[in-house]
């Protein structure tokens, strides 16, 4: 396994491999091999895990820049020391590198309020198979308009180029948080309560619905000062208050499910909020519904349905041709066909 220590070395290794027409398995700690499609055998393996430096941190500006191989948990620790956060809540957080979280486009419950990685990345450097280092964005929250190349890398599973450095906008840790939980017998009841909350004055940072271990649980995470949290308690009189640790098994469910069931698959689906109830009612497998964001993650032991790509697949194929016409980088890793 090759472990470059800086972006220049990473770019040089990619250029050498591409010049020799060698396939490349690219990753950080390779902790998410069971997420997405399994990696195909490759001629060489390149890991960014030795590229783990903090490059720049400006707490007053709410920006940070790190190398892609930094453990995501280390970035969380650095920000926590300044009472700041990067609220992605990704599964595999302890094992993942920053680049791995972005390449898999992982996010968790708080995407309801803060968005996903595409909303938090303000700049990126990535290395191409031509041996070039491409800079996209910068270290300011607002960048000039135009094609944001960094957004192509997020969710690409390393099939286009290698993420080398990343700049994030970060957020202050809220004064306090509180978790409210309600249980229902049917998905219809759970989503009806979801609808009522979304129509109210409340603005939770997370609204999830899960159908395990039994029934349907609606989990709401509130953040703010004590007066704001008291308002939640008044508006949600039927809910019980639980520790924020309640979210840990929610965030880690997919990782644990895949680890416990070799060959299982997580199928992400996105849809309008109005269609989530019908989708949830049609599922007979464990799921996590990001009920305020329009995303459902269904967990299949086997016979998982293929994700419909239609026109998106044609676009993705054209982008792949631009970056990697010989299909050398992580072949088959994205949807089994790119």
N, C-alpha and C positions, 0 to 999 in steps of 0.2 A: 504494500500500500504506500502510495506517495503522499507526503504531507508537506505541502508548501508552507512557508512561514510568513509570506507576505503576498500582496496582490500581484507583484511583478513575477514572482516565481510561479504562481498559479497560472498566469497568462502564458508563461513560457512552456509549462508542462502541457497545457491544452494545445498550443501551437505544434509542439513536437509530436503529440499523439495524432492530431489531425493530419499532419504532413505524412505520417506513416500509415494513415487510413486505419487506425486502431480504434476499436470501440472503447468507451470510457464509462465506468461506473462512478458517478459523482455524488458526493454527499458530505455530511458533517460527521455525526456519530452513527449514522445509518440506523437510527432507532425506530424509524417508521417504515421499515421494509415491508411490513404487513399492511400498511395503509396505502390505498391506491393499488395499482397493479404491481405484482412482484417484479423486482429488477431482473433483466435478462443477463445471462453470463456476458462478461466483458473482458477485453484483452488486458486492461489496466484499471486500477482503482485509485481515485484521487479523493483524499479527505481534506476538508478545510479546517479540521479541528485544532491544528496548531496555529491558526490565524485567530487569536482570541484576545486581542488587545482592546482596551478602551482608548479611543482616539481623541475624543473631545466630549466634554460634558459641561453644559452651561445651565445650571439649575435655574438661574433667574430668567433665562430665555425659554425654558422648558424644552430644550433640545439635547440630544445625545447622539454620538457617533461611535460605532463599534465595528470591529471586524466580524465577519460572518461566522467564524468558528467559535465565538464566545458562547459558553453555555447560557441558555436563556435564564436559568436560575441565578446565574451570576449577575446578569443585567438587572434582574429583579432586586437582588441584594443591594447593588450599587444605588439604584433609584430609591429604595426604601430608606437608605441612610439619610436621604434628603427629603423624606416624607413625600416622595413622588412615585409614580407608577406608570407601567405600560399595560393597560387592562385588556390584554389579549386572552388570558386564562387558557393557554393551549393545553390539550392533552399531551402526554409525553414531556411535560415541562422539565422534569428533573433530568431526563436523558437528552433533550434536544439542544441543538445549537440554534443561535439566532437565525442563521441562514436556513436551517432545516424547517423552522417554524414558518418562515416566509415561503419557502419553496412548496410546502404542502398547504399553504394558506390556512393555517389553523387559527381558530378563534373559539371563544367560549361564551358563557352566558352574558357577559357585559357588552357584547356587540350591540345589544338593544340601544344603549345610550352612547357608547363610544365609537362604534363601528368596527371594522375589521382592519387587517394589516394595511390594506390599500388606503385606508383613511389616516393611518399613523405614520407611514413612511413618507418622508419629505425629500429624501435623496438616497442615491445608491451608486456604487461602483460595481460593475460586473465585468468578468473576463470572457472574451469570445474565443471561438476555435481558431480565429486568425491571430490570436496572441495579443489582441488589443484590449485595453482597459477603457471602458465606456463610463463616463460620469453622467448621471441623470439627477436633476434636482440640486439641492444644496443643503444649507443649514438654517434656512428660514422657513417658517410655517407656510407662508404664501410664496409660491414660485411662479415664474412666468408661464403663460399659457402655451400649449403645444403638446406634441406627443410625449407622454410620460413613459419612457422606456422601462422604468423600474416596475411599473404596474404589470408589464408583460412577464416579468420574472416571478411575480407573486402567484403561486399556484401552478407553476410550470413543472414542478417536480424535477428540476435540474435538466430539462430536456432542451433548453435553448442556449444557456450560458451559465457561468458559475458566479454566484453572488459573492462579492469580495468584501465590501463594506456597506454599512447601512446607517442612515441618519433617521432618527425618529423624533416626532414631537411627543412629549410626555405630559402627564397630567398630575395635578396635586391630589394627594390622598384625601378623600372627603373626611369631614370632621367625625362622622360616625356612620355606621351602617347597621341595618337590621334586616333579618330574613323572616318572611311570613310564608306559611305553608297551609294549603287547603287540600283536602282529599275529596274525590268525587267518584261515583260509580261508573259514570260514562264520560266519553270524550265530549259529547255535546254539552254536558253540564260544565266541564272544565273550560271549554272554549267560550261558553256563554259568560262565565265570570271573567275570563280574559277580556272579552269585548267590553264588559262593563267597566273594567279598570282602565282600558285604553280610552274610553269616552269620558273618564273622570278627570279631575285636575291633577291626579298623581302622575309622576314621571319616573317610574322605577328604572334602575340601571339594568335590571335583568327580569325577564318573565319567561320561565321555562315550564313546559308540561312534559311529564314522563309517564309511561305506563308500566313501570316496574317499581318495586317488586310485586305490587298488586294495585288494581284500580288505576286511577289517574290523579297524579299529584300536580298541583299548580304551585310553583315556587316564585316568590316575588322578592327581589332584593332592592331595598330602599337605601338611599344615601343622602346625607345632608346634616343639618344641625338637629338638635333634639326637638325643636318645635316642628320641623318637617317630619321627623319620624313619628311624633305623636299624632300628626294628621293621618299618617298611614294607618296607625292603630285604630283611629276613629272610623276611617273609611273601610277598613277590613275587619269588622268585629268578629267574623266567623273564623278568622285565621289564627293559627297558633304561632307563637314566636319561637324560632329555633336559632341555634348558634350559626354563625357564618360558616362553620366547618361543614354544614349541611351541603354546601356547594362542592366540596372536594370530590365525593363520589360521582357527582354529576359531571364535573370536568374530566374525571379520569375513567368514566364508564367505557368509552370506546376502546381505550388502550387495554383495560382489563378484560373486556369482552373478547377482543382479538387474541390476546395472550392465552386466554383460557380455552379458546375454540379455534385451533389451527384450521385454516381454510375458510374461516368466516370472513364476512365482508361488510363494510359500512358503506351505505349508499346515501350520499347527500342529495337533497332535493330542495329547490327553491321555488317559491310560489307567492302569489298575493296573500295577504293575511286572511282574506275572505275565503280562501280555498283550503286553509290548513285543517279545519275541522273535518271536512270530507276525506282528505288524505289520511288523517290520523285514524278515522273510523275504518278505513279500508285496510289498515296494516294489522297483521297478526304476528308481528315480531316486535321485540323491544325497540323503542324509539326515544329520541330526545327531540322535542320541538322547541326551537327558539321562537316562542310564541309571539313575541313582539317584533321579530325580524324577518319572518317569512322563510325560515329554514327548518327542515326536518332531517334528522339523521336516523335512518332505519338500519337495524343490525340483523343481518341474515347469517344463519349457520351455513346454509348452502343455497344454491339456486337463486342467487341474487339477480334481480332484473338489471339489464344494462341501462346505464344512464343515457337518455336520448340526447344526442348532440346536434343532429340535423345540420342546419346552416352554420352553427358554431364550429362544428368539426372541420368544415371546409376552410373557414378562416384560420383555425388553429394550424391546419396543415400548411397553409400558405406562409404563416409566420415561421413554422418549423423549417420550411424550405429556405427562408431568408437567413436563418441563423445556423442551420445544421443540415445542409442538403444531403449529406451522406448518411444521416441518422446515426451518428456516432455517440451522441450524449444520451445516456440512460435510455437506450432504445426500448420502446414498449411500456415505459413506466407510466405514461399518461394515457389513461383509458385503454391501455393494452395495444394501442395502434400508433402512438407517436413516440 
